[in-house]
C-alpha cells in the first residue's frame, strides 16, 4: 500500500467504484487510493496472481476491495463481470477505464488480426464498460466515468502506432460520451498520464532514456502512480462536479520525446 497522504474527499466514502486493470501498475494504485477514501472498490483484471495479492494486502480497508477475474477483450465475459459487480454492489457510481497494454510493434508486421486484438485490449472495452454502467448511473441520478488515455500519442512515440491510435480515439470517445450522457448527470473525463514509474514501464527505459524523459519535462521529477491516482480521486469526487468532457494531464509537462 502507498504511504502517500491523499487529500480526503468525503463524497467518495461508500461510493461504488469499478476499476478495470486494477491488479497492477496504475490500476493497483487506483484501487488502493479509492479504498483509502472509504469507497467500495471492485476491480477487473486478467492477471489473477497479482490481483489476488492486492486483494489480500487491502483486506483491512474499511471496505475490502473485491477482485473479479475477467478478460476484457471477451465482451460476453465483460458483460457478465459488470453484471456480477452491479448485483453485489447494487449499482456503480464511478467507472474507471484504466486497463491497457502498450506492446511495441513494427508497422510492417501488423496483421488485421493483431489490429483487432490491440483495439480490443486498448479501446473497445472502455466503450462497452461505459455502456454497461450508464443506465444504472442514470437511474441513480448521475455518476462518473474516467477513461484513461496516454501522453504517448501526443508525442508520437515510436513503435506504438496501434496503441497511439487507440489512445487518441479514447479522447474523442470521452467527448462523445460526455455529451450524450450529460443530460443524465453522468460526467465523463479523460486522464492522460505521462511516463509513470511502474515496473512495466521501467523495462523499456535505459538510464539514458530516463534522463531524456526528465529533460523533456517541465518538472525534472518522475511521475508516480500516486500522482495519477490523486487526479482520479479529485475528478471522481463532488469537488469536480462541473468537470466533464475534458482531458486532464498528469505528465510533469512532458513536451518532447
C-alpha positions, 0 to 999 in steps of 0.5 A: 500500500502507498504511504502517500497522504491523499487529500480526503474527499468525503463524497467518495466514502461508500461510493461504488467504484469499478476499476478495470486493470486494477491488479497492477501498475496504475490500476493497483494504485487506483484501487488502493487510493479509492479504498483509502477514501472509504469507497467500495472498490471492485476491480477487473483484471486478467492477471489473477496472481497479482490481483489476488495479492492486492486483494489480500494486502487491502483486506483491512480497508474499511471496505475490502476491495473485491477482485473479479477475474475477467478478460476484457477483450471477451465482451460476453465475459465483460458483460457478465463481470459488470453484471456480477459487480452491479448485483453485489454492489447494487449499482456503480457510481464511478467507472474507471477505464484504466486497463491497457497494454502498450506492446511495441510493434513494427508497422510492417508486421501488423496483421488485421488480426493483431489490429483487432486484438490491440483495439480490443485490449486498448479501446473497445472495452472502455466503450462497452464498460461505459455502456454497461454502467450508464443506465444504472448511473442514470437511474441513480441520478448521475455518476462518473466515468474516467477513461484513461488515455496516454501522453504517448500519442501526443508525442508520437512515440515510436513503435506504438502506432496501434496503441497511439491510435487507440489512445487518441480515439479514447479522447474523442470517445470521452467527448462523445460520451460526455455529451450524450450522457450529460443530460443524465448527470453522468460526467465523463473525463479523460486522464492522460498520464505521462511516463509513470514509474511502474515496473512495466514501464521501467523495462523499456527505459535505459538510464539514458532514456530516463534522463531524456524523459526528465529533460523533456519535462517541465518538472525534472521529477518522475511521475508516480502512480500516486500522482495519477491516482490523486487526479482520479480521486479529485475528478471522481469526487463532488469537488469536480462536479462541473468537470466533464468532457475534458482531458486532464494531464498528469505528465510533469509537462512532458513536451518532447520525446 
